[in-house]
Amino acid sequence: MKNRVSARPEIFFSKKSPVNIYMSKGKMNMKDPNKKQFSKNFLPLAAAISGLLCSIVFTFSHLGYLVFFALIPFLFFLFRYTHHRIKIKTSIFIFSMCYYVPTLLWLYTLCPIPYTNLSMFVSQLIMTGAILAAAAIESLVMVIAFLPYRRLRKTNIPIPVIFSLLFILGEFLQEIIGDLAFPWVRLGTVLSSFTPFIQSASLFGTLFVSIIILLINSLLALALVRIAKHKSAKKTIILVTLAAAVFFSNLTYGLVRLNIQKPKIKADTPVAVVQGNYGSVVKWNTPAKTVLQTHIDLSEEAVKKTNPKIIVWSETAVADYLGSPLSDMAKKFAVKNNTTLVTGIFDADENYEYNSMVAYQPNGTISEPYYKQKLVPMGEYVPFYKQIEKIFPTDETFIAPGKNADVLKTDIANIGSIICYESAFPYVVRHTVQAGAQILTMASNDSWFGSSPALEQHLSHAQMRAVENGRYLLRAGNTGISAVISPFGSVEKRIDINREGYITANVALIDQNTLYTVVGDVIIIPSVILFIYGAWLIIKEKKETLKLKKLN
């Protein structure tokens, strides 16, 4: 039987037909109703692409400028179409996982897990789970932050503002979720080497720099959406102009601040930072006295060169406890050379051991210790350790966290202390400066990172903390990177990895606080208000829907 062709051409040419042919301005056009759906399905793929781009930018610091464009593929499809709420949540999760997992692969350098008897295989197995778990937790936090996104799009609030505020809400929440907090990956830190651009962090913190980056990406993505929809060129030009205005306004503020504030800094206090170049494995296989003597020898060279008033050693450079013979050696060095020695050392009470920092003074006294508050997960403690120990028994104990932002009070200055991983937590450093720190010292052990990108990432956190609080930061790494960082976040001097040596510089002891030190992360308040407003709209909408159902 032959196929019969419909004698009703109006059906074939109707709007409901799979092919809609119509005449417009004398030209024939064809629309495929599946094309829109096909394009909408690109959202998860675009999310993955942007996530990977962000990871690349964070991993390779010399590609930092790409952060202004990395989110555009994802935002283009997110802004162009109205998506189902489940697809939005899924895409946010995909973006985040593709962003966080590759960025955190450096955690494998911690294997075998220190302070345990676990084998390499078991350590890698646990670390794989830890990386996936950490990324998943951070991703879920970001998904939670975006729960009201779809409903907020129906309001008159500009989409770039909605996206940017909800995104930094996610970044902020990642810092305050207790033992699960791991705020290592923040967009704002990518630009730590772009000194003029990050000066706005002194106003509202690194989250504000993140907002600037997000707004630029969002405005450019929205401009591309208008181009794709053949909208008027006038508004497209306005969007691009706004993106440029955001960029140059922030840059201009930074340049003006540097021009005004830099001449006011009177760097008249000589300091030294010592890098003994003992990796963790080598260090614990070397007599602690030998390690200490290396630091003393390098410090004496620095004393002969510039007679520094403050000398900083790395994390647990004194590989013993306060009051031990090694501690006495460090004290004698400070007295002999008329200098204040700030170093990492262990301390303990009846119940716990602490990773701490102290200051040995020229008069023979020792400051009250500062105890590290934020311990390294999978390094100094293992999350859910009690459950893991049932499967993989170990007789090792872990370090206890400190609870206060204690300042090392010395005759020369009030010295703020940061130990290693703590530099990733802005509020920890801010509280230290609020407690009266005139200068920041950071003792770190980055030898676990090998030569991975984590080294530069860790340094970038220190740079952001310096500019946020307007303090010089003296960073001593056991194998590098050691550095003197200015109150504006620039690295004035550094010692690269796997080198023994010291650096000297003149710094200023600063009492004036930045706006960020005073008010903290107030930039998050609009984000919280927006989230609450969106949640209220969702609840209100659901109530109205239920009422209509009851009436029907």
C-alpha positions as CSV (number, residue, x, y, z in Angstrom):
1,M,0.0,0.0,0.0
2,K,1.3,3.4,-1.0
3,N,1.8,6.1,1.7
4,R,-0.9,8.6,1.5
5,V,0.0,12.3,1.7
6,S,-2.4,14.5,3.6
7,A,-4.6,16.6,1.5
8,R,-4.7,19.2,4.3
9,P,-1.5,21.3,3.9
10,E,-2.5,23.5,6.8
11,I,-1.7,20.6,9.1
12,F,1.7,20.3,7.7
13,F,2.3,24.0,8.0
14,S,0.6,24.5,11.4
15,K,2.5,25.9,14.4
16,K,2.2,22.5,16.1
17,S,4.0,20.8,13.3
18,P,7.6,19.6,13.9
19,V,8.6,21.9,11.1
20,N,7.3,25.5,11.3
21,I,7.8,27.4,8.1
22,Y,6.7,31.0,8.0
23,M,7.3,34.1,6.0
24,S,9.0,37.0,7.7
25,K,10.2,40.2,5.9
26,G,10.1,38.5,2.6
27,K,12.5,35.7,3.7
28,M,11.6,32.0,4.5
29,N,12.9,30.8,7.9
30,M,12.8,27.4,9.4
31,K,12.6,26.6,13.2
32,D,13.2,23.2,14.8
33,P,11.3,22.9,18.1
34,N,13.9,20.3,19.2
35,K,16.7,22.8,18.8
36,K,15.9,24.7,22.0
37,Q,15.7,21.5,24.0
38,F,18.9,20.3,22.4
39,S,20.7,23.5,23.4
40,K,19.3,23.3,26.9
41,N,20.8,19.9,27.3
42,F,24.2,21.5,26.9
43,L,24.0,23.0,30.5
44,P,25.6,20.1,32.4
45,L,28.4,19.9,29.7
46,A,29.0,23.6,29.9
47,A,29.0,23.4,33.7
48,A,31.7,20.7,33.5
49,I,33.8,22.8,31.0
50,S,33.7,25.9,33.2
51,G,34.5,23.9,36.3
52,L,37.6,22.4,34.6
53,L,38.6,25.9,33.4
54,C,38.4,27.2,36.9
55,S,40.5,24.3,38.1
56,I,43.1,25.0,35.5
57,V,43.2,28.6,36.4
58,F,43.6,27.8,40.1
59,T,46.3,25.2,39.4
60,F,48.4,27.2,37.0
61,S,48.9,30.6,38.5
62,H,50.3,32.1,35.3
63,L,46.9,31.6,33.7
64,G,45.1,33.6,36.3
65,Y,43.7,36.2,33.9
66,L,41.5,33.5,32.4
67,V,39.4,33.6,35.6
68,F,37.6,36.5,34.0
69,F,36.2,34.2,31.3
70,A,36.2,30.7,32.8
71,L,32.6,30.7,33.9
72,I,31.2,32.1,30.7
73,P,30.4,28.7,29.0
74,F,28.3,27.6,32.1
75,L,26.7,31.0,32.6
76,F,25.7,31.3,28.9
77,F,23.5,28.3,29.0
78,L,22.3,28.9,32.6
79,F,21.2,32.4,31.7
80,R,19.8,31.8,28.2
81,Y,17.2,29.2,29.1
82,T,14.8,28.5,31.9
83,H,15.8,25.2,33.4
84,H,14.1,22.7,35.7
85,R,15.2,23.1,39.3
86,I,16.7,19.6,39.3
87,K,18.8,20.4,36.3
88,I,20.1,23.6,37.9
89,K,21.1,21.8,41.1
90,T,22.7,19.0,39.1
91,S,24.6,21.5,37.0
92,I,25.9,23.4,40.0
93,F,27.0,20.2,41.5
94,I,28.8,19.1,38.2
95,F,30.5,22.5,38.0
96,S,31.7,22.3,41.5
97,M,33.0,18.8,41.3
98,C,34.9,19.5,38.1
99,Y,36.3,22.6,39.8
100,Y,37.2,21.1,43.2
101,V,38.3,17.5,42.4
102,P,41.2,18.3,40.0
103,T,42.3,21.3,42.2
104,L,42.6,19.0,45.2
105,L,44.6,16.2,43.6
106,W,47.7,17.5,45.3
107,L,46.4,15.9,48.5
108,Y,47.8,12.6,47.2
109,T,51.2,14.1,48.0
110,L,50.3,13.5,51.7
111,C,50.5,9.7,51.2
112,P,51.3,7.7,53.1
113,I,49.2,9.6,55.7
114,P,51.5,11.2,58.3
115,Y,51.4,10.2,61.9
116,T,49.8,6.8,61.1
117,N,51.1,3.3,60.4
118,L,48.9,3.0,57.3
119,S,50.4,1.6,54.1
120,M,50.7,3.6,50.9
121,F,47.9,1.6,49.3
122,V,45.5,2.1,52.2
123,S,46.6,5.8,52.4
124,Q,45.8,6.3,48.8
125,L,42.5,4.6,49.1
126,I,41.6,6.8,52.0
127,M,42.9,9.9,50.3
128,T,40.8,9.1,47.2
129,G,37.8,8.9,49.4
130,A,38.8,12.1,51.2
131,I,39.3,14.1,47.9
132,L,35.9,12.9,46.6
133,A,34.3,13.5,49.9
134,A,35.8,17.0,50.4
135,A,34.8,18.0,46.9
136,A,31.3,16.5,47.3
137,I,30.8,18.4,50.6
138,E,32.0,21.7,49.1
139,S,29.8,21.0,46.0
140,L,26.7,20.2,48.1
141,V,27.3,23.4,50.1
142,M,27.3,25.3,46.8
143,V,24.1,23.6,45.7
144,I,22.4,24.6,48.9
145,A,23.5,28.2,48.3
146,F,21.8,28.1,44.9
147,L,18.5,26.6,46.0
148,P,16.5,29.8,45.5
149,Y,18.2,30.7,42.2
150,R,15.4,29.5,39.9
151,R,12.7,31.4,41.8
152,L,14.8,34.6,42.1
153,R,15.2,34.6,38.3
154,K,11.5,35.5,38.1
155,T,12.1,38.7,40.1
156,N,13.4,42.0,38.8
157,I,16.8,41.5,40.4
158,P,19.5,41.4,37.7
159,I,20.7,37.8,37.0
160,P,24.4,38.7,37.3
161,V,23.7,40.0,40.8
162,I,21.7,36.9,41.8
163,F,24.4,34.5,40.6
164,S,27.3,36.4,42.1
165,L,25.8,36.8,45.5
166,L,24.7,33.2,45.8
167,F,28.1,32.0,44.6
168,I,30.0,33.9,47.3
169,L,27.4,32.6,49.9
170,G,28.5,29.1,48.9
171,E,32.2,30.1,49.3
172,F,31.5,31.6,52.7
173,L,29.6,28.6,53.9
174,Q,32.5,26.3,53.0
175,E,34.5,28.1,55.6
176,I,32.1,27.8,58.5
177,I,30.9,24.2,58.5
178,G,33.0,23.0,61.4
179,D,35.3,20.0,61.0
180,L,34.1,19.7,57.4
181,A,35.4,23.2,56.5
182,F,38.0,23.3,53.7
183,P,38.0,26.7,52.1
184,W,41.1,26.0,50.0
185,V,39.5,26.9,46.7
186,R,38.3,30.5,46.3
187,L,38.1,32.4,43.1
188,G,39.5,35.6,44.7
189,T,42.8,33.9,45.6
190,V,43.5,33.2,41.9
191,L,44.5,36.8,41.4
192,S,46.9,37.1,44.4
193,S,49.7,38.1,42.1
194,F,47.7,40.9,40.5
195,T,48.5,43.3,43.3
196,P,46.5,46.4,42.3
197,F,43.4,44.3,41.6
198,I,43.3,42.6,45.0
199,Q,43.5,45.8,47.1
200,S,39.7,45.8,47.5
201,A,40.2,42.8,49.8
202,S,41.2,45.4,52.4
203,L,37.6,46.7,52.3
204,F,35.5,43.5,52.2
205,G,37.9,40.6,52.0
206,T,38.7,38.0,49.4
207,L,34.9,37.3,48.9
208,F,34.6,40.8,47.4
209,V,37.3,40.0,44.9
210,S,35.3,36.9,44.0
211,I,32.3,39.0,43.5
212,I,34.2,41.3,41.0
213,I,35.3,38.2,39.1
214,L,31.8,36.7,39.1
215,L,30.1,40.0,38.0
216,I,32.5,40.3,35.0
217,N,31.9,36.7,33.9
218,S,28.1,37.1,34.4
219,L,27.9,40.4,32.5
220,L,29.9,39.0,29.5
221,A,27.9,35.8,29.5
222,L,24.6,37.8,29.4
223,A,26.0,39.9,26.5
224,L,26.6,36.7,24.6
225,V,23.1,35.5,25.4
226,R,21.7,38.7,23.8
227,I,23.9,38.2,20.8
228,A,22.7,34.6,20.4
229,K,19.1,35.8,20.6
230,H,19.7,38.6,18.1
231,K,18.7,41.2,20.6
232,S,19.4,44.9,20.2
233,A,23.1,45.8,20.0
234,K,22.6,48.8,22.3
235,K,21.9,46.7,25.5
236,T,24.7,44.3,24.5
237,I,27.2,47.1,24.4
238,I,25.9,48.3,27.8
239,L,26.5,44.9,29.3
240,V,30.1,44.8,28.0
241,T,30.7,48.3,29.1
242,L,29.4,47.5,32.6
243,A,31.8,44.5,32.7
244,A,34.7,46.8,31.7
245,A,33.5,49.4,34.3
246,V,33.5,46.8,37.1
247,F,37.0,45.7,36.1
248,F,38.6,49.1,35.8
249,S,36.8,50.6,38.8
250,N,38.3,47.8,41.0
251,L,41.7,48.2,39.3
252,T,41.6,52.0,39.7
253,Y,40.8,51.7,43.4
254,G,43.8,49.4,43.8
255,L,46.2,51.7,42.0
256,V,45.0,54.7,44.0
257,R,45.3,52.9,47.3
258,L,48.9,51.7,46.5
259,N,49.8,55.3,45.4
260,I,48.5,56.8,48.7
261,Q,49.3,54.1,51.2
262,K,52.7,52.8,50.2
263,P,54.6,56.1,50.9
264,K,53.0,56.0,54.4
265,I,54.6,52.7,55.3
266,K,57.8,53.2,57.3
267,A,59.7,49.9,57.0
268,D,62.4,50.4,59.7
269,T,62.3,47.1,61.6
270,P,64.9,44.6,60.3
271,V,63.7,41.0,60.2
272,A,64.9,37.7,58.9
273,V,63.1,34.5,57.7
274,V,65.1,31.2,57.8
275,Q,64.5,28.1,55.7
276,G,66.4,25.1,57.1
277,N,65.3,22.9,54.1
278,Y,64.4,19.8,56.1
279,G,61.5,17.9,54.6
280,S,59.2,16.1,56.9
281,V,60.7,12.6,56.3
282,V,64.3,13.8,56.4
283,K,63.6,16.0,59.5
284,W,62.3,13.1,61.6
285,N,65.1,10.9,60.5
286,T,67.7,13.5,61.4
287,P,68.7,14.3,65.1
288,A,66.5,17.2,66.2
289,K,69.6,18.9,67.6
290,T,71.2,18.9,64.1
291,V,68.1,20.4,62.6
292,L,68.0,23.1,65.3
293,Q,71.7,23.8,64.8
294,T,71.2,24.4,61.1
295,H,68.6,27.0,61.9
296,I,70.9,28.6,64.4
297,D,73.8,28.8,62.0
298,L,71.7,30.3,59.2
299,S,70.2,32.8,61.7
300,E,73.7,33.9,62.9
301,E,74.6,34.6,59.3
302,A,71.5,36.8,59.1
303,V,72.5,38.5,62.4
304,K,75.9,39.4,61.0
305,K,74.4,40.8,57.9
306,T,71.5,43.0,59.1
307,N,71.1,42.4,62.9
308,P,67.4,41.5,62.6
309,K,65.1,42.4,65.5
310,I,62.7,39.5,64.6
311,I,63.7,36.1,63.2
312,V,61.1,33.6,62.1
313,W,61.6,29.8,61.8
314,S,59.3,27.3,60.3
315,E,56.7,25.0,61.8
316,T,58.1,22.8,64.6
317,A,61.7,23.9,63.6
318,V,62.3,23.1,67.3
319,A,61.3,19.5,67.1
320,D,60.7,19.1,70.8
321,Y,58.5,20.5,73.6
322,L,58.7,23.8,75.4
323,G,61.0,23.5,78.4
324,S,63.2,20.8,76.7
325,P,66.9,21.1,76.2
326,L,66.3,22.1,72.5
327,S,63.9,24.8,73.6
328,D,66.7,26.1,75.9
329,M,69.1,26.2,73.0
330,A,66.7,28.4,71.0
331,K,66.3,30.7,74.0
332,K,70.1,31.0,74.4
333,F,70.4,32.0,70.8
334,A,67.8,34.8,71.2
335,V,69.6,36.1,74.3
336,K,73.1,35.9,72.8
337,N,72.1,37.7,69.6
338,N,69.7,40.2,71.1
339,T,66.9,39.2,68.9
340,T,63.3,38.0,69.1
341,L,63.0,34.5,67.7
342,V,59.6,33.3,66.6
343,T,59.4,29.6,65.9
344,G,57.2,26.5,65.7
345,I,57.5,24.1,68.6
346,F,55.4,21.4,70.4
347,D,53.7,22.0,73.7
348,A,51.6,19.7,75.8
349,D,49.4,19.7,78.9
350,E,48.0,16.8,81.0
351,N,45.7,15.7,78.2
352,Y,46.7,17.0,74.8
353,E,49.6,17.9,72.5
354,Y,49.6,21.1,70.6
355,N,51.3,22.4,67.4
356,S,52.3,25.8,68.7
357,M,54.4,29.0,68.1
358,V,56.3,31.0,70.7
359,A,58.6,34.0,70.8
360,Y,62.0,33.8,72.6
361,Q,63.0,37.3,73.7
362,P,66.4,38.8,74.2
363,N,65.8,39.1,78.0
364,G,65.4,35.3,78.3
365,T,61.7,35.2,78.7
366,I,59.3,33.2,76.5
367,S,55.9,34.5,75.3
368,E,52.8,32.6,76.0
369,P,52.4,30.0,73.2
370,Y,49.9,30.2,70.4
371,Y,48.2,26.9,69.6
372,K,47.2,26.1,66.1
373,Q,43.4,26.3,65.8
374,K,42.8,24.8,62.3
375,L,44.4,21.4,61.9
376,V,45.1,19.8,58.5
377,P,42.5,17.1,57.7
378,M,44.2,13.8,56.8
379,G,47.5,15.4,58.0
380,E,47.2,16.3,61.7
381,Y,43.9,14.5,62.3
382,V,41.7,12.2,60.3
383,P,38.0,13.1,60.1
384,F,35.9,10.2,61.5
385,Y,39.1,8.7,62.9
386,K,37.3,6.5,65.5
387,Q,35.3,4.8,62.8
388,I,38.3,4.3,60.5
389,E,40.4,3.0,63.4
390,K,38.0,0.0,63.8
391,I,38.9,-1.0,60.2
392,F,42.6,0.1,60.1
393,P,43.9,0.0,63.7
394,T,46.7,2.4,64.6
395,D,48.4,3.3,67.9
396,E,49.2,6.9,66.9
397,T,47.6,10.0,68.6
398,F,46.8,13.3,66.9
399,I,47.3,17.0,67.7
400,A,44.6,18.9,69.6
401,P,43.4,22.2,68.2
402,G,43.8,25.5,70.0
403,K,40.8,27.7,70.8
404,N,42.1,31.3,70.9
405,A,43.8,33.8,68.6
406,D,46.5,34.5,71.1
407,V,49.1,37.1,70.1
408,L,52.8,36.6,71.0
409,K,53.4,39.7,73.2
410,T,57.0,40.7,73.1
411,D,59.0,43.9,73.9
412,I,59.5,44.7,70.2
413,A,55.9,44.0,68.9
414,N,52.7,42.2,69.3
415,I,53.3,39.3,66.9
416,G,50.4,37.5,65.3
417,S,50.9,33.8,64.5
418,I,49.6,31.6,61.7
419,I,50.5,28.0,61.4
420,C,50.3,26.4,58.0
421,Y,46.8,25.5,56.9
422,E,45.3,28.3,59.0
423,S,46.2,30.8,56.3
424,A,43.2,29.5,54.3
425,F,40.8,30.8,56.9
426,P,40.4,34.6,56.7
427,Y,38.6,34.9,60.1
428,V,41.4,33.2,62.0
429,V,43.9,35.7,60.8
430,R,41.5,38.6,61.2
431,H,40.8,37.7,64.8
432,T,44.6,37.7,65.4
433,V,44.9,41.2,64.1
434,Q,41.9,42.3,66.1
435,A,43.7,41.0,69.1
436,G,46.4,43.5,68.5
437,A,48.9,41.9,66.1
438,Q,51.2,44.5,64.5
439,I,52.9,42.0,62.2
440,L,52.0,38.5,61.1
441,T,54.3,35.5,61.2
442,M,53.5,32.2,59.5
443,A,55.3,28.9,60.2
444,S,54.5,26.3,57.7
445,N,55.5,22.8,56.6
446,D,54.8,22.5,52.9
447,S,57.2,19.7,52.2
448,W,54.3,17.3,52.0
449,F,53.2,19.2,48.8
450,G,56.3,18.1,46.9
451,S,56.5,20.4,43.9
452,S,52.7,20.4,43.4
453,P,50.6,23.5,42.6
454,A,49.6,23.5,46.3
455,L,52.8,25.4,47.1
456,E,51.8,28.5,45.2
457,Q,48.1,28.1,46.2
458,H,49.2,28.1,49.9
459,L,51.3,31.2,49.3
460,S,48.4,32.9,47.6
461,H,46.3,32.5,50.8
462,A,49.0,34.2,52.8
463,Q,49.1,37.1,50.3
464,M,45.4,37.6,50.6
465,R,45.5,37.6,54.4
466,A,48.2,40.2,54.3
467,V,46.2,42.6,52.1
468,E,43.0,41.9,53.9
469,N,44.5,43.0,57.2
470,G,47.1,45.5,56.1
471,R,50.0,43.7,57.8
472,Y,53.4,42.5,56.8
473,L,53.5,38.8,56.8
474,L,56.7,36.8,57.4
475,R,56.3,33.3,56.0
476,A,58.8,30.6,57.0
477,G,58.4,27.2,55.2
478,N,60.6,24.3,56.2
479,T,61.5,23.6,52.6
480,G,59.8,26.6,51.0
481,I,58.2,28.7,49.9
482,S,59.5,31.3,52.5
483,A,58.6,34.9,51.9
484,V,58.3,38.4,53.1
485,I,54.9,39.7,52.0
486,S,53.9,43.4,52.1
487,P,50.7,44.8,53.6
488,F,49.5,45.0,50.0
489,G,49.9,41.3,49.2
490,S,53.0,41.6,47.1
491,V,55.9,39.2,47.7
492,E,58.9,41.4,48.4
493,K,61.4,38.5,48.8
494,R,61.2,34.8,48.7
495,I,63.2,31.5,48.9
496,D,62.0,28.9,46.5
497,I,61.5,25.2,47.4
498,N,64.3,22.8,48.4
499,R,66.8,25.5,49.2
500,E,68.6,26.2,52.4
501,G,69.0,29.9,53.3
502,Y,67.5,33.0,54.7
503,I,66.1,36.3,53.6
504,T,66.3,39.7,55.3
505,A,64.1,42.7,54.9
506,N,62.9,45.9,56.7
507,V,59.3,45.9,57.6
508,A,56.8,48.1,59.4
509,L,55.0,47.4,62.6
510,I,51.4,48.6,61.9
511,D,48.6,49.5,64.3
512,Q,46.0,50.9,61.9
513,N,43.3,48.4,60.9
514,T,41.8,48.0,57.5
515,L,38.0,48.1,57.1
516,Y,37.9,44.4,56.6
517,T,39.7,43.8,59.9
518,V,37.0,45.9,61.6
519,V,33.9,44.7,59.9
520,G,34.8,41.3,58.6
521,D,32.8,39.5,55.9
522,V,29.9,41.9,55.9
523,I,29.8,41.5,52.1
524,I,28.0,38.3,52.8
525,I,25.0,40.1,54.3
526,P,23.3,40.9,50.9
527,S,23.8,37.2,50.0
528,V,22.1,36.0,53.1
529,I,19.2,38.5,52.6
530,L,18.9,37.4,49.0
531,F,18.8,33.7,50.0
532,I,16.2,34.3,52.6
533,Y,14.1,36.4,50.2
534,G,14.3,33.6,47.6
535,A,13.3,31.0,50.2
536,W,10.4,33.1,51.3
537,L,9.2,33.4,47.7
538,I,9.4,29.6,47.3
539,I,7.4,29.0,50.4
540,K,4.9,31.7,49.5
541,E,4.5,30.2,46.0
542,K,3.9,26.7,47.3
543,K,1.3,27.9,49.8
544,E,-0.6,29.7,47.0
545,T,-0.4,26.5,44.8
546,L,-1.8,24.4,47.7
547,K,-4.7,26.9,48.1
548,L,-5.6,26.7,44.4
549,K,-5.5,22.9,44.6
550,K,-7.9,22.9,47.5
551,L,-10.3,25.3,45.7
552,N,-10.3,23.1,42.6
